[in-house]
Amino acid sequence: MIVCTHHWWSSYIAGVKGLHEKNVSTRITWENHSHTSTKTNSLTFRLQKHALNESEAYQYFVLRAQKIALSYGYEIINWEETFNNFGDKLSRKTVVHNWLGGGVAERVVAAGLRCIVSNQDKWYLHYLDTTWPEFYMNEPLTNITNPKQQELVIGGEVCMWGEHIDGSDIEQTIWPRAAAAAERLWSPYDNLAKDPRQITGRLAHFRCLLNQRGVAAAPLAGPGRVAPQDPGSCYMQ
């Protein structure tokens, strides 16, 4: 099981009545019933008469949640904000999920931590102007040349914010661009095409297979979930 301690804590704590930036003068009890995928074991912690600002309270929550998760033998993943703000205090077992942009993965692995790459400028599906060649050419190991550090990049992920899609357009938002990222991730680096045009035929074939199976994968030409430019075979779109 994987436990994520998310940056929404700052949003929660900012909304607590009477909580100010410089002072937490009253006890706050928070019970989390949603961040375990097995049983609804409540995680309860208290900030009791600590003079903490929001950043300090967030740090306290993350580090405390890490200790509890590790005590149960769980893997822990933190969004990159935790690394950017107090990376030296994170457990050395932390997996840092890079999502905000480039340059983070190389700093994470240089610090000896593992990393998942999902930089939003290239691998967030609801950015419809990001084309499949850009998905394909996004390299998680950019500027990471040390083989030991390369091993700390344990994978990547394409993502999207759910409020940008619904049941009418989810499939064509995901496919075929997610497949381009998938080939980047599962292929040995030396076998990757240096020019994405080299894989156009194979990706077009995959898109047509999806269509034949009832999956509404979008045409390759143009941005995400674009309509076909012309009538004709799916291999030509």
Backbone as CSV, one residue per row, in Angstrom:
resi,resn,N_x,N_y,N_z,CA_x,CA_y,CA_z,C_x,C_y,C_z
1,MET,0.832,-1.196,0.000,0.000,0.000,0.000,0.868,1.248,0.000
2,ILE,0.408,2.295,-0.669,1.124,3.561,-0.730,0.291,4.633,-0.053
3,VAL,0.937,5.418,0.794,0.253,6.500,1.490,0.807,7.826,1.005
4,CYS,-0.070,8.714,0.555,0.336,10.050,0.134,-0.068,11.064,1.192
5,THR,0.862,11.926,1.581,0.524,13.071,2.419,0.531,14.286,1.519
6,HIS,-0.611,14.866,1.333,-0.867,15.814,0.256,-0.767,17.251,0.765
7,HIS,-0.540,18.173,-0.197,-0.418,19.579,0.156,-1.754,20.239,0.442
8,TRP,-2.873,19.464,0.377,-4.156,20.096,0.718,-4.248,20.428,2.195
9,TRP,-3.302,19.951,3.038,-3.318,20.329,4.456,-3.289,21.831,4.624
10,SER,-2.520,22.529,3.774,-2.460,23.983,3.908,-3.820,24.612,3.641
11,SER,-4.587,24.038,2.703,-5.929,24.550,2.447,-6.850,24.275,3.626
12,TYR,-6.711,23.095,4.220,-7.547,22.751,5.373,-7.263,23.685,6.540
13,ILE,-5.987,23.852,6.845,-5.643,24.578,8.060,-5.975,26.056,7.923
14,ALA,-5.906,26.567,6.676,-6.239,27.973,6.468,-7.713,28.237,6.717
15,GLY,-8.530,27.183,6.598,-9.956,27.374,6.776,-10.455,27.155,8.183
16,VAL,-9.567,26.768,9.094,-10.000,26.525,10.465,-10.338,27.847,11.147
17,LYS,-11.498,27.931,11.716,-11.957,29.166,12.344,-11.003,29.583,13.458
18,GLY,-10.582,30.828,13.418,-9.746,31.367,14.477,-8.269,31.068,14.320
19,LEU,-7.870,30.402,13.235,-6.472,30.064,13.047,-5.785,31.182,12.276
20,HIS,-4.725,31.705,12.828,-4.015,32.810,12.206,-2.616,32.356,11.812
21,GLU,-1.992,33.112,10.964,-0.689,32.763,10.416,0.342,32.512,11.502
22,LYS,0.354,33.299,12.553,1.440,33.232,13.520,1.105,32.440,14.771
23,ASN,-0.127,31.999,14.921,-0.444,31.402,16.205,-1.543,30.351,16.085
24,VAL,-1.263,29.194,16.626,-2.294,28.188,16.802,-2.496,28.081,18.304
25,SER,-3.463,28.811,18.822,-3.592,28.937,20.269,-4.523,27.897,20.864
26,THR,-5.289,27.226,20.020,-6.211,26.223,20.529,-5.875,24.867,19.943
27,ARG,-6.355,23.850,20.582,-6.078,22.500,20.120,-6.890,22.200,18.868
28,ILE,-6.238,21.646,17.894,-6.896,21.261,16.660,-6.850,19.747,16.568
29,THR,-7.981,19.144,16.376,-8.036,17.701,16.185,-8.547,17.431,14.788
30,TRP,-7.816,16.617,14.088,-8.212,16.294,12.718,-8.197,14.793,12.560
31,GLU,-9.273,14.233,12.070,-9.330,12.797,11.843,-9.430,12.536,10.351
32,ASN,-8.502,11.733,9.868,-8.477,11.407,8.447,-9.023,9.998,8.270
33,HIS,-10.156,9.896,7.564,-10.759,8.593,7.325,-10.575,8.134,5.880
34,SER,-9.837,8.925,5.072,-9.882,8.648,3.642,-8.554,8.273,3.028
35,HIS,-7.443,8.304,3.763,-6.152,8.126,3.113,-5.545,6.753,3.351
36,THR,-6.344,5.771,3.680,-5.892,4.394,3.640,-6.835,3.632,2.740
37,SER,-6.276,2.736,1.933,-7.106,2.032,0.962,-7.614,0.705,1.511
38,THR,-7.273,0.357,2.753,-7.769,-0.891,3.329,-8.883,-0.576,4.304
39,LYS,-8.593,-0.403,5.559,-9.610,-0.105,6.555,-9.625,1.390,6.818
40,THR,-10.715,1.879,7.360,-10.805,3.302,7.668,-10.232,3.544,9.056
41,ASN,-8.928,3.300,9.170,-8.242,3.564,10.427,-8.037,5.068,10.557
42,SER,-8.544,5.646,11.606,-8.456,7.090,11.781,-7.051,7.492,12.213
43,LEU,-6.554,8.516,11.541,-5.297,9.132,11.942,-5.640,10.430,12.651
44,THR,-5.355,10.495,13.939,-5.699,11.673,14.724,-4.434,12.286,15.300
45,PHE,-4.276,13.542,15.080,-3.158,14.209,15.728,-3.622,15.562,16.240
46,ARG,-2.882,16.082,17.176,-3.285,17.338,17.799,-2.114,18.312,17.813
47,LEU,-2.442,19.526,17.453,-1.511,20.632,17.651,-2.018,21.377,18.876
48,GLN,-1.293,21.310,19.953,-1.804,21.805,21.224,-0.913,22.939,21.723
49,LYS,-1.480,24.124,21.603,-0.828,25.319,22.129,0.590,25.491,21.582
50,HIS,0.742,25.264,20.280,2.022,25.518,19.617,1.912,26.830,18.846
51,ALA,2.933,27.618,18.901,2.962,28.851,18.103,3.519,28.493,16.727
52,LEU,2.628,28.071,15.838,3.036,27.601,14.521,2.341,28.409,13.439
53,ASN,3.086,28.728,12.390,2.422,29.292,11.224,1.958,28.148,10.317
54,GLU,1.318,28.478,9.210,0.759,27.436,8.352,1.831,26.488,7.831
55,SER,2.967,27.035,7.416,4.035,26.199,6.872,4.569,25.237,7.918
56,GLU,4.728,25.719,9.134,5.227,24.863,10.213,4.216,23.784,10.583
57,ALA,2.934,24.154,10.587,1.900,23.169,10.890,1.839,22.098,9.802
58,TYR,1.973,22.515,8.555,1.985,21.564,7.443,3.166,20.612,7.563
59,GLN,4.340,21.165,7.865,5.525,20.328,8.034,5.326,19.320,9.160
60,TYR,4.753,19.778,10.267,4.492,18.883,11.395,3.588,17.738,10.964
61,PHE,2.525,18.073,10.240,1.580,17.055,9.778,2.257,16.029,8.880
62,VAL,3.026,16.504,7.884,3.659,15.597,6.932,4.626,14.653,7.637
63,LEU,5.487,15.200,8.490,6.489,14.369,9.149,5.845,13.386,10.117
64,ARG,4.789,13.831,10.802,4.081,12.936,11.713,3.384,11.820,10.929
65,ALA,2.743,12.182,9.815,2.076,11.181,8.979,3.079,10.185,8.411
66,GLN,4.258,10.660,8.046,5.296,9.759,7.556,5.665,8.715,8.607
67,LYS,5.879,9.172,9.829,6.266,8.246,10.899,5.199,7.181,11.125
68,ILE,3.945,7.603,11.121,2.858,6.646,11.337,2.793,5.648,10.181
69,ALA,2.874,6.145,8.946,2.814,5.256,7.784,3.967,4.259,7.796
70,LEU,5.168,4.737,8.095,6.334,3.854,8.112,6.233,2.811,9.212
71,SER,5.606,3.177,10.324,5.468,2.222,11.425,4.591,1.036,11.039
72,TYR,3.740,1.219,10.015,2.902,0.134,9.511,3.512,-0.535,8.278
73,GLY,4.707,-0.119,7.912,5.379,-0.722,6.774,4.924,-0.226,5.425
74,TYR,4.256,0.929,5.389,3.763,1.467,4.129,4.864,2.209,3.378
75,GLU,4.740,2.224,2.057,5.546,3.121,1.239,4.940,4.519,1.339
76,ILE,5.769,5.540,1.251,5.266,6.909,1.356,5.673,7.718,0.129
77,ILE,4.706,8.463,-0.385,4.940,9.372,-1.504,4.493,10.759,-1.074
78,ASN,5.345,11.743,-1.317,4.997,13.134,-1.039,5.080,13.951,-2.313
79,TRP,4.134,14.859,-2.478,4.256,15.823,-3.567,5.517,16.658,-3.374
80,GLU,6.017,17.202,-4.476,7.323,17.843,-4.445,7.390,19.063,-3.541
81,GLU,6.240,19.670,-3.192,6.279,20.824,-2.296,6.964,20.495,-0.981
82,THR,6.792,19.260,-0.503,7.441,18.881,0.752,8.951,18.880,0.587
83,PHE,9.428,18.366,-0.532,10.874,18.365,-0.793,11.393,19.782,-0.984
84,ASN,10.642,20.612,-1.697,11.083,21.979,-1.953,11.182,22.803,-0.678
85,ASN,10.344,22.503,0.310,10.275,23.332,1.513,11.007,22.766,2.720
86,PHE,11.030,21.443,2.857,11.766,20.864,4.000,12.282,19.476,3.643
87,GLY,12.917,19.398,2.484,13.409,18.122,1.993,14.409,17.447,2.895
88,ASP,15.215,18.234,3.609,16.229,17.644,4.481,15.625,16.953,5.696
89,LYS,14.357,17.214,5.977,13.698,16.607,7.137,12.848,15.390,6.772
90,LEU,12.655,15.139,5.485,11.847,14.000,5.063,12.556,12.689,5.369
91,SER,11.771,11.651,5.607,12.336,10.314,5.755,13.133,9.964,4.509
92,ARG,14.225,9.237,4.696,15.040,8.830,3.554,14.332,7.767,2.712
93,LYS,13.194,7.290,3.180,12.397,6.333,2.413,11.340,7.024,1.548
94,THR,11.316,8.339,1.568,10.307,9.096,0.832,10.483,8.945,-0.677
95,VAL,9.363,8.790,-1.371,9.321,8.941,-2.824,8.728,10.315,-3.104
96,VAL,9.461,11.150,-3.817,9.003,12.506,-4.130,8.337,12.500,-5.504
97,HIS,7.096,12.993,-5.548,6.345,13.039,-6.803,6.498,14.435,-7.409
98,ASN,7.300,14.514,-8.463,7.562,15.770,-9.175,6.405,16.058,-10.122
99,TRP,5.748,17.205,-9.923,4.626,17.544,-10.809,4.652,18.986,-11.282
100,LEU,5.359,19.865,-10.598,5.256,21.286,-10.925,6.057,21.686,-12.155
101,GLY,7.172,21.031,-12.411,7.979,21.444,-13.540,9.291,20.700,-13.599
102,GLY,10.154,21.123,-14.510,11.428,20.457,-14.700,12.460,20.849,-13.656
103,GLY,13.549,20.077,-13.624,14.667,20.378,-12.737,14.544,19.839,-11.335
104,VAL,13.386,19.312,-10.975,13.181,18.828,-9.605,13.747,17.428,-9.433
105,ALA,13.507,16.560,-10.402,13.955,15.168,-10.278,15.454,15.092,-10.035
106,GLU,16.221,15.893,-10.733,17.674,15.827,-10.552,18.095,16.254,-9.154
107,ARG,17.382,17.199,-8.554,17.696,17.599,-7.184,17.263,16.535,-6.183
108,VAL,16.146,15.883,-6.469,15.650,14.838,-5.566,16.635,13.679,-5.502
109,VAL,17.051,13.179,-6.662,17.946,12.020,-6.657,19.337,12.393,-6.169
110,ALA,19.754,13.644,-6.387,21.038,14.087,-5.839,21.020,14.067,-4.320
111,ALA,19.821,14.236,-3.742,19.669,14.173,-2.286,19.503,12.745,-1.784
112,GLY,19.507,11.780,-2.707,19.419,10.383,-2.312,18.018,9.843,-2.155
113,LEU,17.008,10.600,-2.616,15.619,10.157,-2.512,15.128,9.637,-3.861
114,ARG,14.105,8.814,-3.822,13.486,8.313,-5.046,12.487,9.331,-5.594
115,CYS,12.200,9.198,-6.884,11.363,10.214,-7.535,10.444,9.578,-8.574
116,ILE,9.224,10.107,-8.657,8.294,9.834,-9.749,8.113,11.143,-10.516
117,VAL,8.188,11.083,-11.836,8.135,12.290,-12.662,6.771,12.413,-13.332
118,SER,6.138,13.566,-13.145,4.860,13.881,-13.806,4.788,15.375,-14.080
119,ASN,5.874,15.960,-14.567,5.913,17.410,-14.705,4.745,17.917,-15.548
120,GLN,4.016,18.877,-14.984,2.733,19.275,-15.560,2.857,19.963,-16.914
121,ASP,3.993,20.546,-17.216,4.131,21.220,-18.500,4.188,20.234,-19.665
122,LYS,4.437,18.946,-19.376,4.539,17.943,-20.440,3.619,16.748,-20.256
123,TRP,3.295,16.385,-19.020,2.573,15.134,-18.805,1.249,15.314,-18.077
124,TYR,0.631,16.474,-18.180,-0.721,16.642,-17.646,-1.690,16.695,-18.819
125,LEU,-2.603,15.739,-18.845,-3.435,15.513,-20.024,-4.437,16.620,-20.305
126,HIS,-4.847,17.357,-19.273,-5.850,18.396,-19.533,-5.237,19.637,-20.179
127,TYR,-3.908,19.687,-20.295,-3.283,20.727,-21.107,-3.375,20.263,-22.563
128,LEU,-4.441,20.642,-23.218,-4.750,20.080,-24.527,-3.795,20.532,-25.616
129,ASP,-3.082,21.640,-25.384,-2.152,22.096,-26.407,-0.814,21.355,-26.351
130,THR,-0.646,20.448,-25.391,0.548,19.608,-25.353,0.305,18.406,-26.259
131,THR,1.062,18.321,-27.340,0.829,17.297,-28.362,1.504,15.981,-27.980
132,TRP,1.135,14.921,-28.692,1.731,13.619,-28.368,3.244,13.608,-28.574
133,PRO,3.829,14.297,-29.592,5.294,14.304,-29.662,5.948,14.908,-28.414
134,GLU,5.305,15.900,-27.810,5.846,16.468,-26.580,5.752,15.476,-25.429
135,PHE,4.665,14.708,-25.382,4.565,13.641,-24.384,5.693,12.631,-24.577
136,TYR,5.955,12.287,-25.824,6.971,11.273,-26.111,8.375,11.767,-25.767
137,MET,8.668,13.008,-26.047,10.033,13.518,-25.892,10.352,13.972,-24.468
138,ASN,9.392,13.912,-23.574,9.650,14.312,-22.185,10.463,13.218,-21.493
139,GLU,11.705,13.497,-21.161,12.618,12.487,-20.619,12.805,12.667,-19.110
140,PRO,12.358,11.699,-18.297,12.503,11.823,-16.841,13.949,11.904,-16.363
141,LEU,14.895,11.382,-17.153,16.294,11.358,-16.721,17.091,12.565,-17.207
142,THR,16.415,13.607,-17.662,17.122,14.801,-18.131,18.082,15.317,-17.059
143,ASN,19.347,15.504,-17.452,20.420,16.023,-16.582,20.786,15.078,-15.441
144,ILE,20.311,13.837,-15.480,20.699,12.848,-14.466,21.588,11.825,-15.170
145,THR,22.894,11.949,-14.997,23.846,11.113,-15.720,24.467,10.027,-14.856
146,ASN,24.402,10.189,-13.540,24.962,9.190,-12.633,24.071,7.945,-12.632
147,PRO,24.610,6.766,-12.978,23.766,5.562,-13.042,23.048,5.248,-11.730
148,LYS,23.691,5.471,-10.611,23.050,5.211,-9.316,21.873,6.149,-9.094
149,GLN,22.036,7.407,-9.496,20.942,8.362,-9.353,19.821,8.065,-10.349
150,GLN,20.163,7.596,-11.539,19.135,7.227,-12.509,18.218,6.137,-11.961
151,GLU,18.787,5.216,-11.180,17.983,4.139,-10.596,16.972,4.667,-9.582
152,LEU,17.205,5.865,-9.054,16.288,6.446,-8.074,15.051,7.056,-8.728
153,VAL,15.090,7.260,-10.045,13.882,7.681,-10.771,13.097,6.407,-11.051
154,ILE,12.097,6.130,-10.229,11.446,4.817,-10.274,10.304,4.753,-11.284
155,GLY,9.971,5.881,-11.899,8.924,5.843,-12.906,8.352,7.204,-13.199
156,GLY,7.279,7.189,-13.966,6.593,8.421,-14.320,5.103,8.165,-14.416
157,GLU,4.357,9.227,-14.624,2.901,9.121,-14.614,2.311,10.290,-15.386
158,VAL,1.321,10.006,-16.218,0.550,11.100,-16.804,-0.678,11.329,-15.933
159,CYS,-1.046,12.580,-15.789,-2.099,12.956,-14.839,-3.061,13.942,-15.492
160,MET,-4.151,14.206,-14.811,-5.017,15.315,-15.191,-5.856,15.701,-13.982
161,TRP,-6.346,16.922,-13.981,-7.296,17.367,-12.973,-8.691,16.965,-13.425
162,GLY,-9.403,16.255,-12.557,-10.680,15.677,-12.926,-11.742,16.678,-13.317
163,GLU,-11.636,17.920,-12.829,-12.671,18.898,-13.155,-12.613,19.356,-14.616
164,HIS,-11.560,18.945,-15.339,-11.435,19.346,-16.742,-12.040,18.330,-17.710
165,ILE,-12.550,17.223,-17.207,-13.113,16.192,-18.080,-14.391,15.633,-17.458
166,ASP,-15.156,14.924,-18.279,-16.276,14.138,-17.754,-16.407,12.893,-18.624
167,GLY,-17.497,12.175,-18.459,-17.655,10.929,-19.192,-17.715,11.083,-20.693
168,SER,-17.976,12.292,-21.171,-18.114,12.503,-22.614,-16.781,12.657,-23.330
169,ASP,-15.715,12.983,-22.613,-14.453,13.270,-23.302,-13.219,12.681,-22.624
170,ILE,-13.407,11.829,-21.619,-12.250,11.328,-20.885,-11.344,10.460,-21.752
171,GLU,-11.927,9.599,-22.591,-11.096,8.668,-23.355,-10.234,9.390,-24.378
172,GLN,-10.815,10.327,-25.114,-10.029,11.039,-26.117,-9.055,12.035,-25.493
173,THR,-9.256,12.389,-24.223,-8.271,13.214,-23.529,-7.049,12.383,-23.151
174,ILE,-7.283,11.135,-22.787,-6.182,10.252,-22.376,-5.412,9.703,-23.574
175,TRP,-6.133,9.196,-24.562,-5.510,8.477,-25.685,-5.546,9.302,-26.964
176,PRO,-4.480,9.254,-27.768,-3.306,8.380,-27.674,-2.114,8.990,-26.953
177,ARG,-2.249,10.188,-26.381,-1.072,10.861,-25.818,-0.454,10.081,-24.665
178,ALA,-1.298,9.435,-23.839,-0.748,8.651,-22.731,0.113,7.500,-23.241
179,ALA,-0.235,6.957,-24.401,0.553,5.866,-24.967,1.951,6.341,-25.361
180,ALA,2.052,7.582,-25.822,3.366,8.128,-26.168,4.257,8.224,-24.935
181,ALA,3.682,8.664,-23.814,4.446,8.708,-22.565,4.795,7.304,-22.095
182,ALA,3.864,6.361,-22.263,4.115,4.985,-21.831,5.307,4.386,-22.562
183,GLU,5.394,4.621,-23.873,6.540,4.082,-24.611,7.838,4.712,-24.133
184,ARG,7.813,5.970,-23.828,8.997,6.626,-23.262,9.430,5.933,-21.967
185,LEU,8.482,5.557,-21.144,8.799,5.005,-19.829,9.229,3.545,-19.885
186,TRP,8.645,2.756,-20.758,8.996,1.332,-20.731,10.155,0.981,-21.659
187,SER,10.600,1.915,-22.484,11.658,1.619,-23.449,13.036,1.927,-22.876
188,PRO,14.025,1.054,-23.112,15.403,1.409,-22.761,15.792,2.710,-23.454
189,TYR,16.513,3.546,-22.755,16.807,4.889,-23.263,17.448,4.839,-24.646
190,ASP,18.381,3.907,-24.851,19.101,3.848,-26.123,18.213,3.395,-27.278
191,ASN,17.061,2.813,-26.976,16.152,2.350,-28.029,15.090,3.374,-28.400
192,LEU,15.056,4.481,-27.695,14.033,5.488,-27.959,14.334,6.238,-29.251
193,ALA,13.284,6.599,-29.947,13.451,7.375,-31.174,13.931,8.782,-30.834
194,LYS,14.874,9.267,-31.593,15.358,10.637,-31.389,14.408,11.659,-32.007
195,ASP,13.605,11.208,-32.947,12.606,12.046,-33.601,11.255,11.352,-33.448
196,PRO,10.275,12.001,-32.817,8.990,11.326,-32.586,8.283,10.913,-33.863
197,ARG,8.639,11.523,-34.997,7.998,11.142,-36.252,8.289,9.687,-36.618
198,GLN,9.364,9.141,-36.038,9.712,7.749,-36.306,8.684,6.768,-35.745
199,ILE,7.897,7.180,-34.758,6.923,6.257,-34.164,5.485,6.600,-34.573
200,THR,5.324,7.557,-35.485,3.975,7.987,-35.864,3.128,6.829,-36.374
201,GLY,3.697,6.005,-37.253,2.930,4.906,-37.813,2.476,3.915,-36.755
202,ARG,3.366,3.581,-35.843,3.020,2.624,-34.795,1.955,3.185,-33.860
203,LEU,2.071,4.469,-33.512,1.087,5.082,-32.621,-0.268,5.221,-33.317
204,ALA,-0.246,5.527,-34.620,-1.502,5.598,-35.376,-2.185,4.235,-35.406
205,HIS,-1.399,3.184,-35.582,-1.961,1.830,-35.574,-2.583,1.519,-34.213
206,PHE,-1.899,1.893,-33.147,-2.427,1.653,-31.799,-3.726,2.429,-31.592
207,ARG,-3.758,3.668,-32.072,-4.977,4.475,-31.936,-6.141,3.820,-32.675
208,CYS,-5.889,3.282,-33.858,-6.948,2.617,-34.615,-7.425,1.355,-33.904
209,LEU,-6.511,0.611,-33.298,-6.906,-0.568,-32.524,-7.829,-0.171,-31.375
210,LEU,-7.507,0.927,-30.711,-8.370,1.407,-29.633,-9.757,1.749,-30.162
211,ASN,-9.809,2.454,-31.293,-11.110,2.802,-31.884,-11.916,1.551,-32.225
212,GLN,-11.244,0.540,-32.786,-11.930,-0.697,-33.154,-12.496,-1.415,-31.932
213,ARG,-11.883,-1.189,-30.788,-12.333,-1.825,-29.546,-13.291,-0.939,-28.753
214,GLY,-13.724,0.141,-29.374,-14.714,0.991,-28.735,-14.163,2.063,-27.828
215,VAL,-12.848,2.281,-27.864,-12.224,3.331,-27.062,-12.082,4.574,-27.932
216,ALA,-12.591,5.694,-27.467,-12.652,6.916,-28.279,-11.328,7.671,-28.259
217,ALA,-10.274,7.026,-28.758,-8.965,7.674,-28.828,-8.973,8.742,-29.913
218,ALA,-8.408,9.896,-29.606,-8.430,11.042,-30.517,-7.425,10.874,-31.651
219,PRO,-7.575,11.630,-32.740,-6.588,11.621,-33.812,-5.220,12.090,-33.325
220,LEU,-4.179,11.652,-34.016,-2.829,12.086,-33.663,-2.586,13.534,-34.064
221,ALA,-3.174,13.950,-35.167,-2.921,15.296,-35.670,-3.589,16.332,-34.774
222,GLY,-2.817,17.320,-34.357,-3.377,18.404,-33.568,-3.271,18.175,-32.073
223,PRO,-3.891,19.040,-31.295,-3.808,18.967,-29.834,-4.684,17.860,-29.263
224,GLY,-4.717,17.768,-27.941,-5.483,16.729,-27.281,-6.965,16.804,-27.590
225,ARG,-7.588,15.633,-27.731,-9.009,15.390,-28.029,-9.551,16.234,-29.187
226,VAL,-8.703,16.504,-30.170,-9.108,17.280,-31.333,-9.975,16.422,-32.252
227,ALA,-10.845,17.062,-33.017,-11.642,16.357,-34.017,-10.775,16.034,-35.234
228,PRO,-11.142,15.020,-36.016,-10.386,14.723,-37.238,-10.357,15.929,-38.172
229,GLN,-9.216,16.127,-38.826,-9.099,17.254,-39.751,-9.866,16.996,-41.043
230,ASP,-9.907,15.715,-41.464,-10.574,15.347,-42.714,-11.225,13.978,-42.537
231,PRO,-12.199,13.646,-43.376,-12.745,12.292,-43.353,-11.715,11.302,-43.872
232,GLY,-11.930,10.036,-43.554,-11.026,9.016,-44.069,-10.604,8.037,-42.996
233,SER,-9.643,7.217,-43.351,-9.151,6.166,-42.468,-8.566,6.747,-41.185
234,CYS,-8.745,6.013,-40.074,-8.157,6.473,-38.810,-6.638,6.482,-38.880
235,TYR,-6.048,5.699,-39.791,-4.594,5.675,-39.918,-4.048,6.984,-40.480
236,MET,-4.917,7.769,-41.106,-4.485,9.003,-41.741,-4.811,10.231,-40.905
237,GLN,-5.469,10.057,-39.769,-5.928,11.215,-38.995,-4.888,11.629,-37.962
